[in-house]
Each structure stands twice: as C-alpha cells, then as structure tokens.
C-alpha cells in the first residue's frame, strides 16, 4: 500500500477523534437551543470556566485571591489542601448548577419573548462576563489538568497497525477515552430525554412553550435543568480539552469550532451534532493533510466554516435540522 | 425651556424633511461640527488623539457600517473584523502600487473593494437566515484573516508578514506614516467620519433605508409588498461593507500604521463593533457614535481609575473590564434593548415638556 494512503488513514482516524470532541461541545449547544430557543454562544466559555473551577478546587486555590490581594494588600493564594479528582468534579458540578440557576434567574427570565437574536447577543455578553469572572476567580495563567485519564500513544493499536501496514498509527489514549465518554454521554442523554419524566417535560418545552405551561410544566425548572445539563456537558468537554492541551483561554475558542458543526448537523438535532462533528473533524484534518501544504497551512482555521457555508446554501436547515417553514 | 419646536415654522417640504427639524437640534449639530473642526485640532496632543479621538472616529464609521447591516437590515454579521482587514489590505496594496494617487482616493477605493467582498459573502444571506447567517459570516472572518496571513502577495512579501503604512500627504501635510502630526490625522479621520455619517443618514431615511427596514421587520411580507430581497440584502451588505472597509483602511493607515492581521482584525474586533452597535442602539446613526464613544472611553476610564488611582495590577483591571463589558451588554439588552440612542430619545421627549410635567 502506498505510504500516502496509510498516512491518510491515520489522519482520518485522528480526525474522527477530534470530531468526537467537537461533537461534545456542539451537544451542549443543541441541548439549550432545543429547550429554550437560546443559541448559547457562552458554551465554550462555560467549558473553560468549568475546567478552571475544577483545577482551582483540586489545587485548593483561594477564589478571587488576586482581587482580595489587590484590595487588602494580603498575600493569600492557596488553602493548602488538595481535593481528590472525583470529589472536585462533584463540587464543580455544584458550581455549574449554581451558575445555571443564576443565568436563568438574572438574565434569561428577563428576556422571555425577546427575539432570538437578542438572546444570542445576551449570551455573547454572558461569555465575556464569565471569561472575566473565571480569570479573576482563578487567575489567567495556563494550568495543567490531571484527573487521572490515560494519555499518550495507544500501544495495542500501534502494534496492530504496525503488523498490518508496517507503519504504526499514532492514536492518543485520551482521544479513545473521549470517544467512549462522548458515546456514553449521548446514550445517557437520549435515555434521559426519552424515558424520564423530566426528559419528557424538556421535550415538551422544546416543542411549544405555551402548551407545556398549560399542562403544568414549570418552565423555570426546565430551563435551570437544561442549563445545568449544558454545564455538565461543558464540564466533560472542559476536562477532555483541558487534559489534552492545558486549561487556558484558547479553551473557550472551541465554541467557535463547534459552530460549523452545528450548522452542518442542524441546530436542533443531537445525532446531527455527532455526525456533523465527525464530518468536520475528518474533513478538516484530511483537507489540511492533502491541500494544506500547497496553500501555506493552517487551513483548519476556516475550512469547517467554509464547508458549512457551502453546505447550507444547498440545505439551509443543516443535515438533520427541522425543516424551516416560513409563515407570514 | 430651550428645547422647543413651537414657533419653528416650516414653509417648504425641504425644510420639513431635513435631518434635524427642531431648531435647537440643528444649532447643536452645527456647534458640534464647529467645535470638531475649528477648536479641537488646535488643542489636542498625541495622547488624546491616539487614546480617544482616532479610535472613536474610526470605530464610529465601522459601527455605522455594521448598524446599517444589523440594525437597519436585520442581518447579523460577525465578520466585521474580516471586512476591516479587507479595507486595510486593499488600502495598503493601493498605496504601494500607486504612490502618486491621493490617499483619500485610496481609502475610498478600499471601501469599494470591501463592498465587493461584502456582496460576495452576503450572497448566502438569501438562503440562510438568522443564526445560520450569523455563523456563516464567521466563515468570512476566519477565511479572510487566514488569507491575509498566508498569501504573501497581500503583504508584499515582507519578511515580518506585517504591513506598514508609507508616508502619504494631503495638501502637503503628511496624514499617514510616522511623521504625521496629531491634528492632521484627526482632521483626516473627522472629514471621512462626517462624510460617512451624512451618507448613512440620508441613505437610511430614503427609499433604500425603508427597503432595508421592511426586510428587517419581516422579509416575506416585504417581498409581498414589492421589495426585492436580493437587491435590498445585497445593497445592505455592499453599503455596510463600504463603511467597514473605510474604517479598516483608516485603522491601518492612520491609526496603527503597522498591522499584523490576526491581532488587529481578529474575531474580538468583530464582537467589539457589534457591542458598540448594541450598546449604542440598533438602527440609529447617533447610536453608532454613542456606542463607539462608550466602548472607547470605558477602557481609558477603567485604566485611569483602576491602575492609576487604585494601583491595581493591569491584568486584574483588564479582567474587570471583561466583566463590566459583558454585564453592560446583558444589562442593556434587558433594560433598554434600543441602547443609548433610545435613552437620548427619551431624554429629548422629557426636555420638550420641561419644566412642566404635562
């Protein structure tokens, strides 16, 4: 087999893995959009915030240490304890639920019945706010996140492919774990949405707010729940990306990676987010591999967007999105 | 007491349909122009021009451009930074290719080129609407920035990948390059800002502006009453991009002088201009100025209070700024979705009755 093809296959598999991570972020968007019609730009910053909080709790950092030191002239930084990973994740989840409640209480309750685009802009404001809060709370330096996930090259796959192609594929263990987690997460979400009482209520709200209200579903509760779920997804995404490349500002930019995934898959479809993520992941890695060197590289920055844009011209609602019906 | 329309009789349709029908407004406008042209140039120094006046004027043009697209025509764009980059690089290529032509013409031509690119990226808006379009404009943002970063022709194969504005003069006075006097740069930008604001104001209250607003309010209904959505949307993209391109050209040539595209015209710039439009007021020319002034002054004031007065570290103040800007956006959307311009309108209504409450 020619070398180029084998390399291409390796790129393909790595693209799939990257796609899973994109899909993970996109999932958070879809959840909120379906249930409340809010296109949550802050999802990426939520992932960053969750990862920052997780690291901060694990390391025993004093929240707002920077600010306190500046105001009172003190020199405090750490409590001096270390919290084990699992407990820290649980505590972070509590913080994310509190955040979900606050976001609903202080922002979106006041914006009911506003146009979708106003809500979208509000989430951009929220993204800025949260980014600032995260930085002030935990400091803006790059942090290492280690909750005990395996990392590095996967031995068996390397050996297996070496035996077949005479060339070992480089597949990261972390990516495999991420794929597994994402698959479990999607299955859990689908089961939750299909079979649990709250899940059904969530779907009812997604269908029609007023009808849902009239059969006695509390919109407030559902919205807080959905934002908490999105916070949970953000936490998972934050752990994966944070372990992979450190917890830093660029983590929040994965939201920008997830947007074309959503456009491709459709804003309202969970399977769409997965399939879109895989297409984008594989597409951009293969494009960079095949065409990138000819045009100066770094095509990953825009390829996903242009692909989604061209695709939308032919199918404006995305792959699995609900058909857009316009009435006067 | 002073702000009255009583006794201000109009005897012709022209007088009745002028931009500022109330006498007091008109005189205030003339006063602002006179102060801007005849007073400020004599008293400003480098710090004032570079910290406040140039960014304010240039962002005002960009905000007017985005306001036409988003506020008047209802098409949300997140690609402003990319279009500003087009203006900057078009201006740079023109300046270096035709050194003998006036810089004013280059800046306007750069706007024209940006308008063309804007129409190109506006084409999908006929099929794609709402969020999908907002996200689709991000394609323009990322693709254009990448293009200017990676294709050496655009930056004339310079080793650093930066573009530097060569010295160009207007009436013998340098307005670009390191030798520029503060007042010259200020006046050059002011003339263009006033020019752009006049055009925008008169476009938006004419037939074209009404078509845009019809499309914004409901595109299908607009189509039924005879507005051609193709022409309306594309003209909005073209006009908007023209202004944004002029702003980009000025931002590069007059304000910064040297530009690295990813840094100067990244996605944060797109959001910054969008915030100006939201805080200032969607669908208002005055709002564009108010929003630009607000977001230009905010960091300056914060730095003055936080760093110089309280002695806090710079990075802490920068983070606080993020929080304040984010909170303000949300607050404005909740309390006053029409922004500073609406507050101004309400204040004027109150002034008309003052000091009598009814």
HADDOCK unambig.tbl for C-alpha pairs under 7 A between the chains (distance, minus, plus):
assign (segid A and resid 70 and name CA) (segid B and resid 312 and name CA) 5.89 0.50 0.50
assign (segid A and resid 110 and name CA) (segid B and resid 334 and name CA) 6.28 0.50 0.50
assign (segid A and resid 111 and name CA) (segid B and resid 334 and name CA) 6.27 0.50 0.50
assign (segid A and resid 122 and name CA) (segid B and resid 329 and name CA) 6.74 0.50 0.50
assign (segid A and resid 122 and name CA) (segid B and resid 330 and name CA) 5.21 0.50 0.50
assign (segid A and resid 122 and name CA) (segid B and resid 333 and name CA) 6.77 0.50 0.50
assign (segid A and resid 125 and name CA) (segid B and resid 326 and name CA) 4.11 0.50 0.50
assign (segid A and resid 125 and name CA) (segid B and resid 327 and name CA) 6.47 0.50 0.50
assign (segid A and resid 125 and name CA) (segid B and resid 329 and name CA) 5.30 0.50 0.50
assign (segid A and resid 125 and name CA) (segid B and resid 330 and name CA) 5.66 0.50 0.50
assign (segid A and resid 126 and name CA) (segid B and resid 326 and name CA) 5.78 0.50 0.50
assign (segid A and resid 128 and name CA) (segid B and resid 322 and name CA) 5.59 0.50 0.50
assign (segid A and resid 128 and name CA) (segid B and resid 323 and name CA) 6.30 0.50 0.50
assign (segid A and resid 128 and name CA) (segid B and resid 326 and name CA) 4.81 0.50 0.50
assign (segid A and resid 129 and name CA) (segid B and resid 322 and name CA) 5.94 0.50 0.50
assign (segid A and resid 129 and name CA) (segid B and resid 323 and name CA) 4.17 0.50 0.50
assign (segid A and resid 129 and name CA) (segid B and resid 326 and name CA) 4.42 0.50 0.50
assign (segid A and resid 129 and name CA) (segid B and resid 327 and name CA) 6.02 0.50 0.50
assign (segid A and resid 132 and name CA) (segid B and resid 319 and name CA) 4.76 0.50 0.50
assign (segid A and resid 132 and name CA) (segid B and resid 320 and name CA) 6.23 0.50 0.50
assign (segid A and resid 132 and name CA) (segid B and resid 322 and name CA) 5.03 0.50 0.50
assign (segid A and resid 132 and name CA) (segid B and resid 323 and name CA) 4.89 0.50 0.50
assign (segid A and resid 133 and name CA) (segid B and resid 323 and name CA) 6.43 0.50 0.50
assign (segid A and resid 135 and name CA) (segid B and resid 319 and name CA) 6.52 0.50 0.50
assign (segid A and resid 136 and name CA) (segid B and resid 316 and name CA) 6.80 0.50 0.50
assign (segid A and resid 136 and name CA) (segid B and resid 319 and name CA) 6.38 0.50 0.50
assign (segid A and resid 259 and name CA) (segid B and resid 135 and name CA) 6.76 0.50 0.50
assign (segid A and resid 263 and name CA) (segid B and resid 132 and name CA) 6.46 0.50 0.50
assign (segid A and resid 296 and name CA) (segid B and resid 150 and name CA) 5.81 0.50 0.50
assign (segid A and resid 301 and name CA) (segid B and resid 142 and name CA) 6.33 0.50 0.50
assign (segid A and resid 302 and name CA) (segid B and resid 139 and name CA) 6.35 0.50 0.50
assign (segid A and resid 302 and name CA) (segid B and resid 142 and name CA) 5.20 0.50 0.50
assign (segid A and resid 302 and name CA) (segid B and resid 143 and name CA) 5.17 0.50 0.50
assign (segid A and resid 305 and name CA) (segid B and resid 136 and name CA) 6.88 0.50 0.50
assign (segid A and resid 305 and name CA) (segid B and resid 139 and name CA) 4.74 0.50 0.50
assign (segid A and resid 306 and name CA) (segid B and resid 139 and name CA) 5.59 0.50 0.50
assign (segid A and resid 309 and name CA) (segid B and resid 136 and name CA) 5.66 0.50 0.50
assign (segid A and resid 313 and name CA) (segid B and resid 124 and name CA) 6.16 0.50 0.50
assign (segid A and resid 313 and name CA) (segid B and resid 127 and name CA) 6.10 0.50 0.50
assign (segid A and resid 313 and name CA) (segid B and resid 128 and name CA) 6.94 0.50 0.50
assign (segid A and resid 316 and name CA) (segid B and resid 127 and name CA) 6.50 0.50 0.50
assign (segid A and resid 316 and name CA) (segid B and resid 128 and name CA) 5.72 0.50 0.50
assign (segid A and resid 328 and name CA) (segid B and resid 220 and name CA) 6.54 0.50 0.50
assign (segid A and resid 328 and name CA) (segid B and resid 221 and name CA) 6.44 0.50 0.50
